[in-house]
Amino acid sequence: MLHPGMDSTLLRVTMEIFINDIPEEGLHETGQFAAAIFDLDPKDSIRVLGPVSYDVHIHAFEEIIAFYGQLRGAFQLQCGTCLEYVDYDADFSDWHSDLDIEEKQRSFVLEEVLREDFILNLPEHLRCDEIHEDRTCPKAALVEEVTESQDEEEPGGNPDAWKALDDL
């Protein structure tokens, strides 16, 4: 929980929430976490461009902690085709998640929940022209060429391979 007089919109390093401190009507938290919570390798396909913000409602039940609200952050994602990085503004305005409560668990760290959910909600294996319609992926023509040549192949694959298998 926050210390008295502490502004909840400040960047925080860690925010441990004690389950027993969550009132029956729920807990509402807003603020930002530094990009450092992601601790990603510079070679990763995801780059965080700055702090991430959250506006989250937290409810404790017998066996789970339920979260819902909004997550926002600026990222760069690597195109799965040309491998260039493109800007991506993550805005998960209808975000929801839950956390199973382990036996004897007394608390959880909010950054860990948000970090995991940001990463899980970011698009995977995207093509840069899917994010930015005004962009043409530099390798798009190669992908289309391979796809077209696969479509032209006979159904059932290579007949010589099937004959060789039949001969066995």
Buried (B, 14 or more C-beta within 10 A) or exposed (E): EEEEEEEEEEEBEEBEBEBEEBEEEBBEBEBBBBBEBBEBEEEEBBBBEEBBBBBBBBBBEEEEBBBBBBBBBBBBBBBBBBEBBBEBEBEBEEBEBBBEBEEEEEEBEBBBBBBEBBBEEBEEEBBBBBBEEEBEBBBBEEBEEEEEEEEEEEEEEEEEEEEEEEEE
